[in-house]
């Protein structure tokens, strides 16, 4: 008995201490009962932050295919008003949306949290529990550390990097074209792509199939030097574009361009202008090194990007910015505060712009952000979805307002209201045009009756290069050979949708 009392005392003490240590129940956020919960909520919530200035979640499982059905209905209405386009408008949009990969996304969510210094931690997550295919497969594979940021030297104002599988995107587009127009159309499209690059000794299809890696863009705007364009003076830019995988596809074209000269140094093949550039400070070079193609404003900037010992990746500002999002990803954008400072110099550099242009420039510059710290965003392909994180100067609330205005439901509603009105206008316009054709036929027939002393006529006696009417164009697929041309009788023609247009002389 004594042991039982001691044990009960221990339990009561633990409960009392736990009650003191436990957070107040009011801090908990209750969920709806299990039977009412969205099946995807937990998976999305895992990547978001609850309690900031914005939190949103939407389960869209099956909604894309419903939208496809709605679109099909709209297109069928349009096909009825425009029969000649019916083969293209009447499609299985469910299959097309599935091929495009639109139905991969089952739910999405977003959140914004203020950090107290005017910046926000923003997150957007698209749930794809069954993987990504179609256009979404073109976003690349698993996330890794930014691979090409090593190219960005110190003083970089803008850096962007993205992984793209263009071959996967093209495969998807070809599948959609096959679905809509058959294999003949798909083969014709591919043949046109092959022919497009032939005059320049480049295979565009080869470029597409090779474009499977990462691409990067490095930009630095000089705070002192300027570039004078025909209508604008701007800070002198230095940039580098790098595209992995496509180098060999461009080489045959570069070898045949007469303005370029080739310099080989180890594995690097540099194509530069044979004559000095007419633009001061811009003397572009194209470099192929292995599989990678580079385009730079000058040889000097290319060398700085490829050979520097310490650059953007080692700068404290970039390291701190990256620590606020994710160290790995498939796409990255970084903007320094100096980038906006250089843009704001445009008004000072262009004091003699026409008043209207000056006002437009002032309005644009007035809407630019003035961040005190770098802006950064990164996209990561996760096993069950796509996560976009950003440390930005504003929350996602403004974007939500735009999405509310331009979401598919709103667009569909506007279309549903607009299409019937469009059809009425189109119908009236068609009938008026057909009636005008019949009026011309009636006048030509009257002349034919008078000149030939007859009371009937055939269409080919009235219409032709040397006849009363040079040509009679069909407006809505109507056939004027069915019109009975007899003196004193009305002229009647039937449209493919069943409408009848009559002209009484």
C-alpha positions in Angstrom: 0.0 0.0 0.0 2.8 2.3 0.9 4.5 1.6 -2.4 1.3 2.4 -4.3 1.0 5.8 -2.5 4.6 6.7 -3.3 4.0 5.8 -7.0 0.8 7.9 -7.1 2.7 10.9 -5.5 5.4 10.7 -8.2 2.7 10.6 -11.0 0.9 13.6 -9.5 4.2 15.5 -9.2 5.0 14.8 -12.8 1.6 15.9 -14.0 1.9 19.1 -11.9 5.3 20.0 -13.2 4.3 19.1 -16.8 1.3 21.4 -16.5 3.5 24.3 -15.5 6.1 23.6 -18.2 3.6 22.9 -21.0 2.6 25.8 -23.3 -0.8 27.2 -23.0 -3.4 25.4 -25.0 -4.3 28.8 -26.6 -1.0 28.7 -28.5 -2.1 25.6 -30.4 -3.7 26.0 -33.8 -6.6 23.6 -34.1 -7.2 21.7 -37.4 -10.5 20.5 -38.7 -11.4 16.9 -37.9 -9.5 14.2 -39.6 -12.4 13.3 -42.0 -12.5 16.9 -43.3 -8.7 17.5 -43.7 -7.1 17.8 -47.1 -5.0 14.8 -47.8 -2.0 16.9 -49.0 -2.0 19.5 -46.2 0.7 17.9 -44.0 3.1 17.4 -46.9 2.8 21.0 -48.0 2.8 22.5 -44.5 6.2 20.8 -43.8 7.9 23.3 -46.1 6.1 26.5 -45.0 6.1 28.8 -42.0 2.9 29.4 -40.1 2.2 32.6 -38.2 3.8 35.4 -40.4 2.1 38.0 -42.4 0.9 35.5 -45.0 0.0 31.8 -45.1 -1.9 30.1 -47.8 -2.8 26.6 -48.9 -4.8 25.1 -51.7 -5.6 21.6 -52.6 -5.9 21.5 -56.4 -5.9 17.7 -56.9 -8.1 17.1 -60.0 -8.8 20.8 -60.6 -6.5 21.0 -63.6 -8.4 18.3 -65.4 -11.7 20.0 -64.5 -10.3 23.1 -66.0 -9.4 21.1 -69.1 -13.1 20.0 -69.3 -14.2 23.6 -69.0 -11.8 24.7 -71.7 -13.0 22.0 -74.0 -16.6 23.3 -73.6 -15.4 26.8 -74.4 -13.5 25.6 -77.4 -16.5 23.6 -78.7 -18.6 26.8 -78.6 -15.9 28.7 -80.5 -15.7 25.8 -83.0 -19.5 26.1 -83.6 -19.0 29.8 -84.5 -15.9 29.1 -86.6 -16.3 25.7 -88.3 -13.1 25.9 -90.3 -11.1 25.9 -87.1 -13.1 23.1 -85.5 -10.4 20.4 -86.1 -8.0 22.4 -84.0 -10.4 23.7 -81.4 -12.1 20.3 -80.6 -9.4 18.5 -78.7 -9.0 16.2 -75.7 -7.7 18.8 -73.4 -7.5 16.4 -70.5 -4.9 14.4 -72.4 -3.1 17.5 -73.5 -2.9 18.9 -70.0 -1.6 15.5 -68.8 1.1 15.4 -71.5 2.2 18.9 -70.4 2.4 17.7 -66.8 0.0 20.3 -65.5 -1.8 17.7 -63.4 1.4 16.7 -61.5 0.8 19.5 -59.0 -1.7 18.3 -56.4 -1.5 21.2 -54.0 0.5 24.3 -53.2 1.1 26.6 -50.4 2.9 29.9 -49.6 4.1 31.8 -46.6 5.8 35.1 -45.7 7.5 36.0 -42.5 8.9 39.5 -41.7 12.3 39.6 -40.2 12.1 43.1 -38.6 14.6 44.7 -40.9 12.3 45.3 -43.8 13.0 42.0 -45.4 10.8 38.8 -45.6 11.4 35.1 -45.7 9.1 33.9 -48.5 8.3 30.3 -49.4 6.2 28.7 -52.1 5.9 24.9 -52.4 4.2 22.9 -55.2 3.4 19.4 -54.2 4.1 16.7 -56.9 3.8 13.5 -54.9 3.9 11.3 -58.1 7.0 13.0 -59.6 7.3 15.5 -62.4 6.9 14.9 -66.1 6.1 17.0 -69.2 7.2 20.6 -68.9 8.0 20.2 -65.2 10.6 17.6 -66.1 12.4 20.3 -67.9 13.3 21.9 -64.6 16.2 19.5 -64.0 17.0 16.8 -61.5 18.1 16.7 -57.8 19.3 20.0 -56.2 23.0 20.6 -55.7 25.1 23.5 -54.5 25.2 26.4 -57.1 27.7 25.0 -59.6 28.5 28.0 -61.7 28.5 30.8 -59.1 32.3 30.3 -59.1 32.2 32.3 -62.4 31.0 35.4 -60.7 33.8 37.8 -59.7 33.8 40.3 -56.9 31.6 43.3 -57.6 28.9 41.2 -59.4 25.6 43.1 -59.3 23.4 40.3 -60.6 23.9 36.6 -60.8 21.4 34.0 -62.1 21.8 30.3 -62.5 19.3 27.7 -63.7 19.2 24.0 -64.6 17.2 23.4 -67.7 16.5 20.2 -69.7 15.4 21.6 -73.0 15.4 18.2 -74.6 12.6 17.1 -72.2 10.6 20.3 -72.9 10.9 19.6 -76.7 9.9 16.0 -76.2 6.8 17.2 -74.4 5.9 19.8 -77.1 6.4 17.2 -79.8 4.0 14.8 -78.0 1.4 17.6 -77.7 1.7 18.4 -81.4 1.3 14.7 -82.2 -1.8 14.6 -80.1 -3.3 17.6 -81.8 -2.2 17.2 -85.4 -1.0 13.7 -85.7 2.5 12.3 -86.4 2.6 14.1 -89.8 2.4 17.5 -88.0 5.0 16.5 -85.5 7.4 15.3 -88.2 6.8 18.5 -90.1 7.6 20.6 -87.0 10.8 18.7 -86.5 11.8 19.1 -90.1 11.2 22.9 -89.9 13.4 23.1 -86.9 16.2 21.2 -88.7 15.9 23.5 -91.8 15.8 26.6 -89.7 19.5 26.3 -88.7 20.8 24.8 -91.9 21.7 28.1 -93.6 23.9 29.0 -90.6 25.5 25.6 -90.4 23.9 24.9 -87.1 21.5 22.2 -86.1 18.9 23.7 -83.8 17.7 20.2 -83.0 21.2 19.3 -81.8 21.2 22.5 -79.6 17.9 21.5 -78.1 19.0 17.9 -77.4 22.3 19.1 -75.9 20.8 21.8 -73.6 20.5 19.6 -70.5 22.8 21.3 -68.0 23.0 24.6 -66.2 23.2 28.1 -67.5 24.5 31.2 -65.7 24.4 34.9 -66.3 26.9 37.3 -64.5 26.4 41.1 -64.7 28.4 43.9 -63.3 27.6 47.6 -63.9 30.5 50.0 -63.7 29.9 52.8 -61.2 32.2 55.2 -63.1 32.3 54.3 -66.8 29.2 54.7 -69.1 28.0 53.3 -72.3 26.3 55.8 -74.8 23.5 54.2 -76.7 21.5 56.1 -79.4 18.9 57.3 -77.0 20.3 56.5 -73.6 23.4 56.7 -71.5 23.8 53.8 -69.0 26.5 52.4 -66.7 28.9 50.4 -68.7 27.9 46.7 -68.4 30.2 43.7 -68.3 28.5 40.3 -68.6 29.1 36.7 -69.1 26.7 34.0 -70.3 27.6 30.4 -69.8 25.5 27.4 -71.2 26.6 23.9 -70.4 26.3 21.1 -73.0 25.7 23.2 -76.2 29.3 24.2 -77.1 29.9 21.6 -79.9 26.6 22.4 -81.5 27.6 26.0 -82.1 31.1 25.4 -83.3 30.3 24.6 -87.0 28.5 28.0 -87.3 31.2 29.9 -85.5 33.9 28.5 -87.9 32.1 29.9 -90.9 31.3 33.4 -89.7 33.7 35.7 -91.6 33.8 38.5 -89.0 35.3 36.1 -86.4 38.8 35.0 -85.8 39.8 31.8 -83.9 42.4 31.6 -81.1 43.1 28.3 -79.4 44.7 28.0 -76.0 44.6 24.5 -74.5 41.0 23.4 -74.4 39.6 26.9 -75.0 38.6 28.0 -78.5 38.0 31.7 -78.5 36.1 33.5 -81.4 36.5 37.2 -81.4 35.9 40.1 -83.8 38.4 40.4 -86.6 37.9 44.1 -86.5 37.6 46.4 -83.5 34.1 46.8 -82.2 32.3 50.1 -83.0 31.0 50.3 -79.4 33.6 51.5 -76.9 34.1 49.1 -74.0 32.3 46.2 -75.7 34.4 43.8 -77.7 32.5 40.5 -77.4 34.1 37.1 -77.4 32.5 33.6 -77.8 34.5 30.8 -76.1 33.9 27.1 -76.3 35.6 25.1 -73.6 34.7 21.4 -73.8 30.9 21.2 -73.7 30.3 24.7 -72.4 29.6 27.8 -74.5 30.5 31.2 -73.1 29.6 34.7 -74.4 31.3 37.7 -72.7 31.4 41.4 -73.4 35.2 41.5 -73.4 38.1 39.1 -73.3 39.2 40.8 -70.1 35.9 40.2 -68.3 35.9 36.5 -69.5 39.4 36.0 -68.1 38.4 37.6 -64.8 35.3 35.3 -64.5 37.2 32.1 -65.3 40.5 32.8 -63.5 39.7 34.8 -60.4 40.9 33.4 -57.1 38.1 34.9 -54.9 34.7 36.1 -56.1 31.0 36.4 -55.3 30.8 32.9 -53.8 33.4 33.8 -51.1 32.0 37.3 -50.3 30.4 37.6 -46.8 27.2 39.2 -48.3 26.6 36.3 -50.6 27.4 33.7 -48.0 25.0 35.4 -45.5 22.2 35.7 -48.1 22.5 32.0 -49.1 22.3 30.9 -45.5 18.9 32.5 -45.3 17.5 30.2 -48.0 19.0 26.9 -49.0 22.5 25.9 -49.8 21.3 23.6 -52.6 19.0 24.2 -55.5 18.3 24.0 -59.2 17.9 27.8 -59.9 19.3 30.8 -58.1 18.9 34.6 -58.5 21.1 37.1 -56.5 20.8 40.9 -56.8 23.1 43.3 -54.9 21.9 46.6 -53.6 24.5 48.2 -55.9 22.5 47.0 -58.9 19.6 49.3 -58.0 22.0 52.1 -57.2 23.4 51.8 -60.8 19.9 51.8 -62.2 19.0 54.9 -60.2 21.9 56.7 -61.9 20.1 56.6 -65.2 18.2 59.8 -64.4 21.4 61.6 -63.5 23.2 60.3 -66.6 20.4 61.4 -69.0 19.5 65.0 -68.1 18.7 65.9 -71.7 16.0 63.3 -72.4 12.7 64.6 -73.9 10.3 65.5 -71.1 8.0 62.6 -71.9 10.8 60.1 -71.8 12.2 61.7 -68.6 8.8 61.3 -66.9 8.6 57.7 -67.9 12.1 57.0 -66.7 11.4 58.7 -63.4 8.2 56.7 -62.9 10.0 53.4 -63.6 12.9 54.3 -61.2 10.5 55.4 -58.6 9.0 51.9 -58.4 12.3 50.2 -58.0 13.1 48.7 -54.6 15.8 50.3 -52.5 17.1 47.2 -50.5 19.8 47.7 -47.9 20.9 44.1 -48.3 21.1 41.6 -51.2 18.0 39.9 -52.5 18.2 36.2 -53.2 15.8 33.4 -54.4 16.4 29.7 -54.9 14.4 26.9 -56.4 14.9 23.4 -55.3 13.5 20.2 -56.9 12.6 18.0 -53.9 11.5 14.3 -54.1 7.8 15.3 -53.6 7.6 18.8 -55.1 9.2 22.1 -56.0 10.2 24.6 -53.2 11.0 28.2 -53.9 12.6 30.2 -51.1 13.5 33.9 -51.2 14.8 36.5 -48.9 13.2 39.5 -50.4 12.3 43.1 -49.8 8.6 42.4 -49.8 6.2 39.7 -48.8 4.2 37.6 -51.3 0.9 39.5 -50.4 1.1 41.6 -53.6 1.5 38.5 -55.7 -1.4 36.8 -54.1 -3.6 39.8 -55.1 -2.5 39.4 -58.7 -3.2 35.6 -58.5 -6.6 36.4 -57.1 -7.3 38.6 -60.1 -5.8 36.4 -62.8 -6.5 32.9 -61.5 -8.0 30.3 -63.9 -11.5 30.6 -62.3 -11.6 34.4 -62.9 -10.3 34.1 -66.4 -12.8 31.3 -67.1 -15.7 33.4 -65.8 -14.7 36.3 -67.9 -14.4 34.0 -70.9 -17.8 32.5 -70.2 -19.3 36.0 -70.2 -17.3 37.2 -73.2 -17.7 34.3 -75.6 -21.5 34.4 -76.0 -21.2 38.2 -76.7 -18.4 37.5 -79.1 -20.6 34.8 -80.8 -23.5 37.2 -81.2 -21.3 39.9 -82.8 -19.6 37.3 -85.0 -23.0 35.8 -86.1 -24.4 39.2 -87.0 -21.2 40.2 -88.9 -21.2 36.9 -90.8 -24.8 37.2 -91.8 -24.3 40.8 -92.9 -21.3 39.8 -95.1 -23.2 36.8 -96.6 -26.2 39.1 -97.3 -23.9 41.5 -99.1 -22.6 38.6 -101.3 -26.1 37.7 -102.2 -26.9 41.3 -103.1 -23.9 41.3 -105.5 -25.1 38.1 -107.0 -28.6 39.5 -107.5 -27.3 42.6 -109.2 -25.1 40.5 -111.5 -27.9 38.2 -112.3 -30.2 41.1 -113.2 -27.6 42.4 -115.6 -27.2 38.9 -117.1 -31.0 38.5 -117.6 -31.1 41.9 -119.4 -28.1 41.3 -121.6 -29.0 37.7 -122.6 -32.9 38.0 -122.6 -33.1 35.0 -120.1 -34.7 34.6 -116.7 -32.2 32.1 -115.1 -28.4 32.0 -114.6 -25.6 29.8 -113.3 -23.0 30.8 -110.8 -20.1 30.4 -113.2 -21.9 32.8 -115.6 -21.7 35.5 -113.0 -18.5 34.9 -111.1 -15.0 34.8 -112.6 -12.0 36.9 -113.7 -13.9 38.1 -116.8 -17.4 38.0 -115.4 -19.6 40.5 -113.6 -18.1 39.6 -110.2 -14.3 38.8 -110.2 -14.5 36.7 -107.0 -17.0 35.8 -104.3 -15.4 34.8 -101.0 -17.1 32.4 -98.6 -17.6 34.0 -95.2 -18.6 31.1 -93.0 -18.2 28.0 -95.2 -21.3 28.7 -97.2 -21.6 27.3 -100.8 -23.0 29.8 -103.3 -23.4 27.1 -106.0 -26.6 26.0 -104.2 -28.2 29.3 -104.7 -31.1 29.2 -107.2 -30.7 32.2 -109.6 -34.1 32.8 -111.2 -35.6 36.2 -112.0 -38.0 37.5 -109.4 -37.1 34.8 -106.8 -35.2 35.3 -103.6 -31.6 34.2 -103.3 -31.1 31.7 -100.4 -27.9 30.2 -99.0 -27.4 27.9 -96.0 -24.5 28.1 -93.6 -22.8 25.0 -92.2 -24.2 25.6 -88.7 -27.8 25.5 -90.1 -28.5 29.2 -90.4 -30.3 30.4 -93.6 -29.5 33.8 -95.2 -32.1 35.2 -97.7 -32.0 38.2 -100.0 -35.2 39.4 -101.6 -34.5 41.4 -104.8 
